[in-house]
Amino acid sequence: MKVTIVGAGAVGASCAEYIAIKDFASEVVLLDIKEGVAEGKAMDLMQTASLNGFDTKIVGSTNDYSKTADSHVAVVTSGIPRKPGMTREELIGINAGIVKDVVSNLIKHSPEVIVIVVSNPMDTMTYLTHKATGLPKNRIIGMGGALDSARFKYRLSEALECPASDVDGMVIGGHSDTGMVPLTRLAVRNSVPVSKFLSEERLAQVAEDTKVGGATLTKLLGTSAWYAPGAAVSALVQAIACDQKKMFPCSALLDGEYGLSDICIGVPVILGKNGIEKIVEIELDDAEKAKMKESAEGVKKVNALL
């Protein structure tokens, strides 16, 4: 099974590394516009194969989309990253043109490809991919919710002083500092609601820390994070490649679900060999519905800038 990753920056290279280490793909193609970067990172990663025990072949290419032919899944990380003080929305003018060009080239060489969009602003770039390609909606997936939920679980485990493996929780809504909806009401520690362990005030702080998770890292690092985004992408790719039928919150094109239409926004979906196999509608309380509606309005405002 062949996977293409467009953009060999920190996020793209992390995606390639995690996918290779999990050893479920036969080939990973890393593509970038900067001469030699993708080839160099591919070679560097291949030199870890005997040390990390994987057989996945990693190939680098400078802007040669013919190398991506017959990819089952393609990950689009290309675009400029956030800088400190920059919102995801401010990236739209530059990244929209890049994403549109990348996706059209991918489809030309892999007409059946499933596309995972990472480029920011992610919900809007996912929506743009739908509008620009006309692909079936199950084959275009925005990564954000999987990453946001991982950050939510990290903050929950921190507050609970327990391993992250003890915790389960989900973030829906837009992939932005104001649009995320961490579902604290439904979060659990080994099936026990976390509200049994944490006060309302502490849970509210967990939610706020989750929402600014990306901005916090951007401030510390001077650029966007890459380890957790790479791991989130690899989990989505594996769920598709191995037909796992796993549930992740992802940005999906809605057609009446959650009372929303003509928008890509984070909701729980089942991922399998066809991409999005099903959109899962969960019962939200009134406060969560209001937050989801507000989040959708924010996403639509950004979409209007396309």
VEXZA-443428 format. One record per residue (C-alpha): residue number from 1; residue in one letter; chain; x, z, y. Coordinates in Angstrom, 1 decimal, padded with zeros to 4 digits, m for minus. Layout:
N
<pt resi="NUM" resn="a" chain="A" u="X" w="Z" v="Y"/>
...
//
This chain:
306
<pt resi="1" resn="m" chain="A" u="000.0" w="000.0" v="000.0"/>
<pt resi="2" resn="k" chain="A" u="001.4" w="m001.1" v="003.3"/>
<pt resi="3" resn="v" chain="A" u="001.2" w="000.8" v="006.6"/>
<pt resi="4" resn="t" chain="A" u="002.2" w="m000.5" v="010.0"/>
<pt resi="5" resn="i" chain="A" u="003.0" w="001.8" v="012.9"/>
<pt resi="6" resn="v" chain="A" u="003.2" w="000.2" v="016.4"/>
<pt resi="7" resn="g" chain="A" u="005.4" w="002.1" v="018.7"/>
<pt resi="8" resn="a" chain="A" u="008.7" w="003.6" v="017.5"/>
<pt resi="9" resn="g" chain="A" u="008.9" w="006.4" v="020.0"/>
<pt resi="10" resn="a" chain="A" u="008.8" w="010.1" v="019.0"/>
<pt resi="11" resn="v" chain="A" u="005.2" w="010.0" v="017.8"/>
<pt resi="12" resn="g" chain="A" u="005.5" w="006.7" v="015.9"/>
<pt resi="13" resn="a" chain="A" u="008.8" w="007.8" v="014.2"/>
<pt resi="14" resn="s" chain="A" u="007.2" w="011.2" v="013.2"/>
<pt resi="15" resn="c" chain="A" u="004.2" w="009.3" v="011.7"/>
<pt resi="16" resn="a" chain="A" u="006.6" w="007.1" v="009.7"/>
<pt resi="17" resn="e" chain="A" u="008.6" w="010.1" v="008.5"/>
<pt resi="18" resn="y" chain="A" u="005.6" w="012.2" v="007.3"/>
<pt resi="19" resn="i" chain="A" u="004.0" w="009.2" v="005.6"/>
<pt resi="20" resn="a" chain="A" u="007.3" w="008.4" v="003.8"/>
<pt resi="21" resn="i" chain="A" u="007.9" w="012.0" v="002.7"/>
<pt resi="22" resn="k" chain="A" u="004.4" w="012.2" v="001.2"/>
<pt resi="23" resn="d" chain="A" u="005.3" w="009.1" v="m000.8"/>
<pt resi="24" resn="f" chain="A" u="001.9" w="007.5" v="m001.2"/>
<pt resi="25" resn="a" chain="A" u="002.7" w="004.2" v="000.6"/>
<pt resi="26" resn="s" chain="A" u="004.9" w="001.4" v="m000.8"/>
<pt resi="27" resn="e" chain="A" u="006.0" w="000.2" v="002.6"/>
<pt resi="28" resn="v" chain="A" u="005.9" w="001.4" v="006.2"/>
<pt resi="29" resn="v" chain="A" u="006.6" w="m001.1" v="009.0"/>
<pt resi="30" resn="l" chain="A" u="007.8" w="000.4" v="012.3"/>
<pt resi="31" resn="l" chain="A" u="007.4" w="m002.0" v="015.2"/>
<pt resi="32" resn="d" chain="A" u="008.5" w="m001.6" v="018.9"/>
<pt resi="33" resn="i" chain="A" u="009.1" w="m003.9" v="021.9"/>
<pt resi="34" resn="k" chain="A" u="012.5" w="m002.4" v="022.6"/>
<pt resi="35" resn="e" chain="A" u="015.3" w="m004.3" v="020.9"/>
<pt resi="36" resn="g" chain="A" u="016.8" w="m002.5" v="017.9"/>
<pt resi="37" resn="v" chain="A" u="014.9" w="000.8" v="018.3"/>
<pt resi="38" resn="a" chain="A" u="012.5" w="000.3" v="015.4"/>
<pt resi="39" resn="e" chain="A" u="015.3" w="m001.1" v="013.2"/>
<pt resi="40" resn="g" chain="A" u="017.5" w="001.9" v="014.0"/>
<pt resi="41" resn="k" chain="A" u="014.9" w="004.5" v="013.4"/>
<pt resi="42" resn="a" chain="A" u="013.8" w="002.8" v="010.1"/>
<pt resi="43" resn="m" chain="A" u="017.4" w="002.8" v="008.9"/>
<pt resi="44" resn="d" chain="A" u="017.9" w="006.4" v="009.9"/>
<pt resi="45" resn="l" chain="A" u="014.8" w="007.4" v="008.0"/>
<pt resi="46" resn="m" chain="A" u="015.7" w="005.4" v="005.0"/>
<pt resi="47" resn="q" chain="A" u="019.0" w="007.3" v="004.9"/>
<pt resi="48" resn="t" chain="A" u="017.0" w="010.4" v="004.2"/>
<pt resi="49" resn="a" chain="A" u="015.2" w="008.9" v="001.2"/>
<pt resi="50" resn="s" chain="A" u="017.6" w="010.2" v="m001.4"/>
<pt resi="51" resn="l" chain="A" u="017.7" w="013.6" v="000.3"/>
<pt resi="52" resn="n" chain="A" u="013.9" w="014.0" v="000.7"/>
<pt resi="53" resn="g" chain="A" u="013.0" w="012.3" v="m002.6"/>
<pt resi="54" resn="f" chain="A" u="010.8" w="009.4" v="m001.5"/>
<pt resi="55" resn="d" chain="A" u="010.6" w="005.8" v="m002.6"/>
<pt resi="56" resn="t" chain="A" u="008.6" w="004.4" v="000.4"/>
<pt resi="57" resn="k" chain="A" u="010.4" w="001.5" v="002.0"/>
<pt resi="58" resn="i" chain="A" u="010.6" w="001.7" v="005.8"/>
<pt resi="59" resn="v" chain="A" u="011.3" w="m001.5" v="007.7"/>
<pt resi="60" resn="g" chain="A" u="011.9" w="m001.8" v="011.5"/>
<pt resi="61" resn="s" chain="A" u="011.0" w="m004.8" v="013.6"/>
<pt resi="62" resn="t" chain="A" u="011.4" w="m005.7" v="017.3"/>
<pt resi="63" resn="n" chain="A" u="008.0" w="m007.2" v="018.2"/>
<pt resi="64" resn="d" chain="A" u="007.7" w="m009.5" v="015.2"/>
<pt resi="65" resn="y" chain="A" u="004.1" w="m009.0" v="014.0"/>
<pt resi="66" resn="s" chain="A" u="004.6" w="m011.3" v="011.0"/>
<pt resi="67" resn="k" chain="A" u="006.4" w="m008.3" v="009.4"/>
<pt resi="68" resn="t" chain="A" u="003.1" w="m006.4" v="009.6"/>
<pt resi="69" resn="a" chain="A" u="001.2" w="m009.0" v="007.5"/>
<pt resi="70" resn="d" chain="A" u="m001.2" w="m007.7" v="004.9"/>
<pt resi="71" resn="s" chain="A" u="m001.2" w="m004.1" v="006.2"/>
<pt resi="72" resn="h" chain="A" u="m004.0" w="m001.9" v="004.9"/>
<pt resi="73" resn="v" chain="A" u="m003.7" w="000.6" v="007.7"/>
<pt resi="74" resn="a" chain="A" u="m002.2" w="000.2" v="011.2"/>
<pt resi="75" resn="v" chain="A" u="m001.5" w="003.0" v="013.6"/>
<pt resi="76" resn="v" chain="A" u="m001.3" w="002.3" v="017.3"/>
<pt resi="77" resn="t" chain="A" u="000.9" w="004.8" v="019.2"/>
<pt resi="78" resn="s" chain="A" u="002.2" w="002.3" v="021.8"/>
<pt resi="79" resn="g" chain="A" u="001.9" w="003.0" v="025.5"/>
<pt resi="80" resn="i" chain="A" u="003.5" w="005.3" v="027.9"/>
<pt resi="81" resn="p" chain="A" u="003.4" w="009.0" v="027.1"/>
<pt resi="82" resn="r" chain="A" u="002.1" w="011.7" v="029.5"/>
<pt resi="83" resn="k" chain="A" u="004.5" w="013.3" v="031.9"/>
<pt resi="84" resn="p" chain="A" u="004.1" w="016.8" v="033.3"/>
<pt resi="85" resn="g" chain="A" u="001.0" w="017.0" v="035.6"/>
<pt resi="86" resn="m" chain="A" u="m000.3" w="013.6" v="034.4"/>
<pt resi="87" resn="t" chain="A" u="m003.8" w="013.5" v="032.8"/>
<pt resi="88" resn="r" chain="A" u="m004.6" w="011.4" v="029.8"/>
<pt resi="89" resn="e" chain="A" u="m007.0" w="009.5" v="032.0"/>
<pt resi="90" resn="e" chain="A" u="m004.3" w="008.5" v="034.5"/>
<pt resi="91" resn="l" chain="A" u="m002.7" w="006.4" v="031.7"/>
<pt resi="92" resn="i" chain="A" u="m005.6" w="004.1" v="031.3"/>
<pt resi="93" resn="g" chain="A" u="m004.5" w="001.2" v="033.5"/>
<pt resi="94" resn="i" chain="A" u="m001.2" w="000.7" v="031.8"/>
<pt resi="95" resn="n" chain="A" u="m002.2" w="001.6" v="028.2"/>
<pt resi="96" resn="a" chain="A" u="m005.4" w="m000.5" v="028.0"/>
<pt resi="97" resn="g" chain="A" u="m003.5" w="m003.8" v="028.4"/>
<pt resi="98" resn="i" chain="A" u="m000.9" w="m002.7" v="025.8"/>
<pt resi="99" resn="v" chain="A" u="m003.4" w="m001.6" v="023.2"/>
<pt resi="100" resn="k" chain="A" u="m005.5" w="m004.7" v="023.6"/>
<pt resi="101" resn="d" chain="A" u="m002.5" w="m006.9" v="023.0"/>
<pt resi="102" resn="v" chain="A" u="m001.2" w="m004.8" v="020.1"/>
<pt resi="103" resn="v" chain="A" u="m004.5" w="m004.8" v="018.2"/>
<pt resi="104" resn="s" chain="A" u="m005.1" w="m008.5" v="018.6"/>
<pt resi="105" resn="n" chain="A" u="m001.7" w="m009.2" v="017.1"/>
<pt resi="106" resn="l" chain="A" u="m002.3" w="m006.8" v="014.2"/>
<pt resi="107" resn="i" chain="A" u="m005.6" w="m008.4" v="013.3"/>
<pt resi="108" resn="k" chain="A" u="m004.1" w="m011.9" v="013.4"/>
<pt resi="109" resn="h" chain="A" u="m001.7" w="m011.0" v="010.6"/>
<pt resi="110" resn="s" chain="A" u="m003.9" w="m008.4" v="008.7"/>
<pt resi="111" resn="p" chain="A" u="m007.6" w="m009.4" v="009.2"/>
<pt resi="112" resn="e" chain="A" u="m008.8" w="m006.5" v="006.9"/>
<pt resi="113" resn="v" chain="A" u="m006.7" w="m003.8" v="008.5"/>
<pt resi="114" resn="i" chain="A" u="m008.1" w="m000.4" v="009.4"/>
<pt resi="115" resn="v" chain="A" u="m006.9" w="000.7" v="012.8"/>
<pt resi="116" resn="i" chain="A" u="m006.0" w="004.3" v="013.8"/>
<pt resi="117" resn="v" chain="A" u="m005.7" w="004.7" v="017.6"/>
<pt resi="118" resn="v" chain="A" u="m003.4" w="007.3" v="019.0"/>
<pt resi="119" resn="s" chain="A" u="m002.6" w="005.9" v="022.5"/>
<pt resi="120" resn="n" chain="A" u="m004.1" w="007.9" v="025.4"/>
<pt resi="121" resn="p" chain="A" u="m006.7" w="008.2" v="026.8"/>
<pt resi="122" resn="m" chain="A" u="m007.5" w="008.1" v="023.1"/>
<pt resi="123" resn="d" chain="A" u="m011.4" w="008.0" v="023.1"/>
<pt resi="124" resn="t" chain="A" u="m011.4" w="005.2" v="025.6"/>
<pt resi="125" resn="m" chain="A" u="m008.6" w="003.3" v="023.8"/>
<pt resi="126" resn="t" chain="A" u="m010.7" w="003.5" v="020.6"/>
<pt resi="127" resn="y" chain="A" u="m013.7" w="002.2" v="022.5"/>
<pt resi="128" resn="l" chain="A" u="m011.6" w="m000.6" v="024.0"/>
<pt resi="129" resn="t" chain="A" u="m010.5" w="m001.6" v="020.5"/>
<pt resi="130" resn="h" chain="A" u="m014.1" w="m001.9" v="019.3"/>
<pt resi="131" resn="k" chain="A" u="m015.1" w="m004.0" v="022.3"/>
<pt resi="132" resn="a" chain="A" u="m012.0" w="m006.2" v="022.2"/>
<pt resi="133" resn="t" chain="A" u="m012.1" w="m006.9" v="018.4"/>
<pt resi="134" resn="g" chain="A" u="m015.6" w="m006.6" v="017.2"/>
<pt resi="135" resn="l" chain="A" u="m014.3" w="m005.1" v="014.0"/>
<pt resi="136" resn="p" chain="A" u="m016.8" w="m003.1" v="011.8"/>
<pt resi="137" resn="k" chain="A" u="m017.1" w="000.4" v="013.2"/>
<pt resi="138" resn="n" chain="A" u="m015.8" w="002.0" v="010.0"/>
<pt resi="139" resn="r" chain="A" u="m012.4" w="000.3" v="010.5"/>
<pt resi="140" resn="i" chain="A" u="m011.5" w="001.8" v="013.9"/>
<pt resi="141" resn="i" chain="A" u="m010.7" w="005.5" v="014.1"/>
<pt resi="142" resn="g" chain="A" u="m009.4" w="007.6" v="017.0"/>
<pt resi="143" resn="m" chain="A" u="m007.0" w="010.3" v="015.8"/>
<pt resi="144" resn="g" chain="A" u="m007.6" w="013.0" v="018.5"/>
<pt resi="145" resn="g" chain="A" u="m009.9" w="015.4" v="016.7"/>
<pt resi="146" resn="a" chain="A" u="m007.6" w="015.9" v="013.7"/>
<pt resi="147" resn="l" chain="A" u="m004.8" w="017.0" v="016.1"/>
<pt resi="148" resn="d" chain="A" u="m007.1" w="019.2" v="018.2"/>
<pt resi="149" resn="s" chain="A" u="m008.4" w="020.9" v="015.1"/>
<pt resi="150" resn="a" chain="A" u="m004.9" w="021.6" v="013.9"/>
<pt resi="151" resn="r" chain="A" u="m004.1" w="023.2" v="017.2"/>
<pt resi="152" resn="f" chain="A" u="m007.3" w="025.2" v="017.1"/>
<pt resi="153" resn="k" chain="A" u="m006.3" w="026.5" v="013.6"/>
<pt resi="154" resn="y" chain="A" u="m002.9" w="027.4" v="014.9"/>
<pt resi="155" resn="r" chain="A" u="m004.4" w="029.4" v="017.8"/>
<pt resi="156" resn="l" chain="A" u="m006.9" w="031.1" v="015.4"/>
<pt resi="157" resn="s" chain="A" u="m004.1" w="032.1" v="013.0"/>
<pt resi="158" resn="e" chain="A" u="m002.1" w="033.4" v="015.9"/>
<pt resi="159" resn="a" chain="A" u="m005.0" w="035.6" v="017.1"/>
<pt resi="160" resn="l" chain="A" u="m005.9" w="036.7" v="013.6"/>
<pt resi="161" resn="e" chain="A" u="m002.2" w="037.3" v="012.7"/>
<pt resi="162" resn="c" chain="A" u="m002.6" w="035.5" v="009.5"/>
<pt resi="163" resn="p" chain="A" u="m001.3" w="032.3" v="007.8"/>
<pt resi="164" resn="a" chain="A" u="m002.8" w="029.0" v="009.1"/>
<pt resi="165" resn="s" chain="A" u="m003.8" w="028.3" v="005.5"/>
<pt resi="166" resn="d" chain="A" u="m006.3" w="031.2" v="005.6"/>
<pt resi="167" resn="v" chain="A" u="m008.1" w="029.5" v="008.5"/>
<pt resi="168" resn="d" chain="A" u="m010.5" w="026.6" v="008.8"/>
<pt resi="169" resn="g" chain="A" u="m012.1" w="025.4" v="012.1"/>
<pt resi="170" resn="m" chain="A" u="m013.0" w="022.2" v="013.9"/>
<pt resi="171" resn="v" chain="A" u="m012.8" w="020.7" v="017.4"/>
<pt resi="172" resn="i" chain="A" u="m015.3" w="017.9" v="018.3"/>
<pt resi="173" resn="g" chain="A" u="m015.9" w="016.1" v="021.6"/>
<pt resi="174" resn="g" chain="A" u="m013.5" w="014.2" v="023.8"/>
<pt resi="175" resn="h" chain="A" u="m009.8" w="014.3" v="023.3"/>
<pt resi="176" resn="s" chain="A" u="m009.1" w="015.7" v="026.8"/>
<pt resi="177" resn="d" chain="A" u="m008.3" w="019.1" v="028.4"/>
<pt resi="178" resn="t" chain="A" u="m011.9" w="019.4" v="029.6"/>
<pt resi="179" resn="g" chain="A" u="m013.7" w="017.5" v="026.9"/>
<pt resi="180" resn="m" chain="A" u="m012.8" w="019.4" v="023.7"/>
<pt resi="181" resn="v" chain="A" u="m015.5" w="021.5" v="022.0"/>
<pt resi="182" resn="p" chain="A" u="m013.8" w="024.0" v="019.7"/>
<pt resi="183" resn="l" chain="A" u="m016.5" w="025.3" v="017.3"/>
<pt resi="184" resn="t" chain="A" u="m015.6" w="029.0" v="017.3"/>
<pt resi="185" resn="r" chain="A" u="m019.0" w="029.9" v="015.9"/>
<pt resi="186" resn="l" chain="A" u="m018.3" w="028.0" v="012.7"/>
<pt resi="187" resn="a" chain="A" u="m014.6" w="028.9" v="012.3"/>
<pt resi="188" resn="v" chain="A" u="m013.8" w="031.0" v="009.2"/>
<pt resi="189" resn="r" chain="A" u="m011.0" w="032.9" v="007.6"/>
<pt resi="190" resn="n" chain="A" u="m011.4" w="032.4" v="003.8"/>
<pt resi="191" resn="s" chain="A" u="m015.1" w="031.8" v="004.3"/>
<pt resi="192" resn="v" chain="A" u="m015.6" w="034.9" v="006.5"/>
<pt resi="193" resn="p" chain="A" u="m016.6" w="034.0" v="010.1"/>
<pt resi="194" resn="v" chain="A" u="m013.7" w="034.7" v="012.5"/>
<pt resi="195" resn="s" chain="A" u="m016.2" w="036.5" v="014.8"/>
<pt resi="196" resn="k" chain="A" u="m016.0" w="039.4" v="012.2"/>
<pt resi="197" resn="f" chain="A" u="m012.3" w="039.9" v="013.2"/>
<pt resi="198" resn="l" chain="A" u="m012.1" w="038.7" v="016.8"/>
<pt resi="199" resn="s" chain="A" u="m014.0" w="039.7" v="020.0"/>
<pt resi="200" resn="e" chain="A" u="m016.0" w="037.2" v="022.0"/>
<pt resi="201" resn="e" chain="A" u="m013.4" w="037.4" v="024.7"/>
<pt resi="202" resn="r" chain="A" u="m010.5" w="036.7" v="022.3"/>
<pt resi="203" resn="l" chain="A" u="m012.3" w="033.8" v="020.8"/>
<pt resi="204" resn="a" chain="A" u="m013.0" w="032.4" v="024.2"/>
<pt resi="205" resn="q" chain="A" u="m009.3" w="032.6" v="025.0"/>
<pt resi="206" resn="v" chain="A" u="m008.5" w="030.8" v="021.7"/>
<pt resi="207" resn="a" chain="A" u="m010.8" w="028.0" v="022.7"/>
<pt resi="208" resn="e" chain="A" u="m009.2" w="027.7" v="026.2"/>
<pt resi="209" resn="d" chain="A" u="m005.7" w="027.7" v="024.7"/>
<pt resi="210" resn="t" chain="A" u="m006.8" w="025.0" v="022.3"/>
<pt resi="211" resn="k" chain="A" u="m008.2" w="022.8" v="025.0"/>
<pt resi="212" resn="v" chain="A" u="m004.9" w="022.8" v="027.0"/>
<pt resi="213" resn="g" chain="A" u="m002.8" w="022.6" v="023.8"/>
<pt resi="214" resn="g" chain="A" u="m001.4" w="019.1" v="024.7"/>
<pt resi="215" resn="a" chain="A" u="m000.8" w="019.9" v="028.4"/>
<pt resi="216" resn="t" chain="A" u="001.0" w="023.2" v="027.4"/>
<pt resi="217" resn="l" chain="A" u="003.4" w="021.2" v="025.3"/>
<pt resi="218" resn="t" chain="A" u="003.9" w="018.5" v="027.9"/>
<pt resi="219" resn="k" chain="A" u="004.8" w="021.1" v="030.4"/>
<pt resi="220" resn="l" chain="A" u="007.3" w="022.7" v="028.0"/>
<pt resi="221" resn="l" chain="A" u="008.8" w="019.5" v="026.6"/>
<pt resi="222" resn="g" chain="A" u="008.6" w="017.2" v="029.7"/>
<pt resi="223" resn="t" chain="A" u="006.7" w="014.7" v="027.6"/>
<pt resi="224" resn="s" chain="A" u="004.0" w="014.5" v="025.0"/>
<pt resi="225" resn="a" chain="A" u="004.3" w="016.3" v="021.7"/>
<pt resi="226" resn="w" chain="A" u="005.2" w="014.4" v="018.5"/>
<pt resi="227" resn="y" chain="A" u="005.4" w="016.6" v="015.4"/>
<pt resi="228" resn="a" chain="A" u="001.8" w="017.7" v="015.2"/>
<pt resi="229" resn="p" chain="A" u="000.5" w="014.2" v="016.3"/>
<pt resi="230" resn="g" chain="A" u="002.6" w="012.6" v="013.6"/>
<pt resi="231" resn="a" chain="A" u="001.4" w="015.0" v="010.9"/>
<pt resi="232" resn="a" chain="A" u="m002.3" w="014.5" v="012.0"/>
<pt resi="233" resn="v" chain="A" u="m001.9" w="010.7" v="011.7"/>
<pt resi="234" resn="s" chain="A" u="m000.2" w="010.9" v="008.3"/>
<pt resi="235" resn="a" chain="A" u="m003.1" w="013.1" v="007.0"/>
<pt resi="236" resn="l" chain="A" u="m005.6" w="010.4" v="008.1"/>
<pt resi="237" resn="v" chain="A" u="m003.6" w="007.6" v="006.7"/>
<pt resi="238" resn="q" chain="A" u="m003.3" w="009.4" v="003.3"/>
<pt resi="239" resn="a" chain="A" u="m007.0" w="010.1" v="003.2"/>
<pt resi="240" resn="i" chain="A" u="m007.6" w="006.4" v="003.6"/>
<pt resi="241" resn="a" chain="A" u="m004.8" w="005.1" v="001.3"/>
<pt resi="242" resn="c" chain="A" u="m005.7" w="007.5" v="m001.5"/>
<pt resi="243" resn="d" chain="A" u="m009.5" w="007.3" v="m001.0"/>
<pt resi="244" resn="q" chain="A" u="m009.6" w="011.1" v="m000.7"/>
<pt resi="245" resn="k" chain="A" u="m013.1" w="011.3" v="000.9"/>
<pt resi="246" resn="k" chain="A" u="m011.7" w="014.1" v="003.2"/>
<pt resi="247" resn="m" chain="A" u="m013.5" w="015.3" v="006.3"/>
<pt resi="248" resn="f" chain="A" u="m011.8" w="015.2" v="009.6"/>
<pt resi="249" resn="p" chain="A" u="m013.0" w="015.2" v="013.2"/>
<pt resi="250" resn="c" chain="A" u="m012.2" w="011.7" v="014.5"/>
<pt resi="251" resn="s" chain="A" u="m013.2" w="009.6" v="017.4"/>
<pt resi="252" resn="a" chain="A" u="m015.9" w="007.2" v="016.0"/>
<pt resi="253" resn="l" chain="A" u="m018.3" w="004.8" v="017.6"/>
<pt resi="254" resn="l" chain="A" u="m021.7" w="006.5" v="017.7"/>
<pt resi="255" resn="d" chain="A" u="m025.1" w="004.8" v="017.4"/>
<pt resi="256" resn="g" chain="A" u="m027.5" w="007.6" v="017.8"/>
<pt resi="257" resn="e" chain="A" u="m025.6" w="010.3" v="016.0"/>
<pt resi="258" resn="y" chain="A" u="m025.5" w="013.6" v="018.1"/>
<pt resi="259" resn="g" chain="A" u="m027.9" w="011.9" v="020.5"/>
<pt resi="260" resn="l" chain="A" u="m025.1" w="009.6" v="021.7"/>
<pt resi="261" resn="s" chain="A" u="m024.7" w="005.8" v="021.6"/>
<pt resi="262" resn="d" chain="A" u="m022.1" w="003.2" v="022.8"/>
<pt resi="263" resn="i" chain="A" u="m019.3" w="005.8" v="022.9"/>
<pt resi="264" resn="c" chain="A" u="m016.3" w="006.8" v="020.9"/>
<pt resi="265" resn="i" chain="A" u="m016.0" w="010.6" v="020.7"/>
<pt resi="266" resn="g" chain="A" u="m014.8" w="013.2" v="018.2"/>
<pt resi="267" resn="v" chain="A" u="m017.2" w="014.0" v="015.4"/>
<pt resi="268" resn="p" chain="A" u="m016.7" w="015.0" v="011.8"/>
<pt resi="269" resn="v" chain="A" u="m016.3" w="012.0" v="009.5"/>
<pt resi="270" resn="i" chain="A" u="m015.5" w="011.3" v="005.8"/>
<pt resi="271" resn="l" chain="A" u="m012.4" w="009.2" v="005.4"/>
<pt resi="272" resn="g" chain="A" u="m011.8" w="007.0" v="002.3"/>
<pt resi="273" resn="k" chain="A" u="m010.6" w="003.6" v="001.3"/>
<pt resi="274" resn="n" chain="A" u="m013.0" w="001.8" v="003.7"/>
<pt resi="275" resn="g" chain="A" u="m012.0" w="004.0" v="006.7"/>
<pt resi="276" resn="i" chain="A" u="m014.9" w="005.9" v="008.1"/>
<pt resi="277" resn="e" chain="A" u="m017.2" w="006.3" v="005.0"/>
<pt resi="278" resn="k" chain="A" u="m019.8" w="008.5" v="006.8"/>
<pt resi="279" resn="i" chain="A" u="m020.4" w="010.3" v="010.1"/>
<pt resi="280" resn="v" chain="A" u="m021.4" w="013.9" v="009.4"/>
<pt resi="281" resn="e" chain="A" u="m024.0" w="015.4" v="011.7"/>
<pt resi="282" resn="i" chain="A" u="m023.8" w="019.2" v="011.9"/>
<pt resi="283" resn="e" chain="A" u="m026.3" w="021.5" v="013.5"/>
<pt resi="284" resn="l" chain="A" u="m025.1" w="022.5" v="016.9"/>
<pt resi="285" resn="d" chain="A" u="m026.5" w="025.4" v="018.9"/>
<pt resi="286" resn="d" chain="A" u="m027.8" w="024.9" v="022.5"/>
<pt resi="287" resn="a" chain="A" u="m024.5" w="025.8" v="024.1"/>
<pt resi="288" resn="e" chain="A" u="m022.5" w="023.5" v="021.8"/>
<pt resi="289" resn="k" chain="A" u="m025.0" w="020.6" v="022.5"/>
<pt resi="290" resn="a" chain="A" u="m024.6" w="021.1" v="026.2"/>
<pt resi="291" resn="k" chain="A" u="m020.8" w="021.1" v="025.9"/>
<pt resi="292" resn="m" chain="A" u="m020.9" w="018.0" v="023.8"/>
<pt resi="293" resn="k" chain="A" u="m023.2" w="016.2" v="026.3"/>
<pt resi="294" resn="e" chain="A" u="m020.8" w="017.2" v="029.2"/>
<pt resi="295" resn="s" chain="A" u="m017.9" w="015.9" v="027.1"/>
<pt resi="296" resn="a" chain="A" u="m019.6" w="012.6" v="026.5"/>
<pt resi="297" resn="e" chain="A" u="m020.3" w="012.2" v="030.2"/>
<pt resi="298" resn="g" chain="A" u="m016.6" w="012.7" v="030.9"/>
<pt resi="299" resn="v" chain="A" u="m015.6" w="010.1" v="028.3"/>
<pt resi="300" resn="k" chain="A" u="m018.1" w="007.5" v="029.7"/>
<pt resi="301" resn="k" chain="A" u="m016.7" w="008.0" v="033.2"/>
<pt resi="302" resn="v" chain="A" u="m013.2" w="007.0" v="031.9"/>
<pt resi="303" resn="n" chain="A" u="m014.7" w="004.1" v="029.9"/>
<pt resi="304" resn="a" chain="A" u="m016.1" w="002.8" v="033.1"/>
<pt resi="305" resn="l" chain="A" u="m012.6" w="002.3" v="034.4"/>
<pt resi="306" resn="l" chain="A" u="m011.9" w="m000.3" v="031.8"/>
//
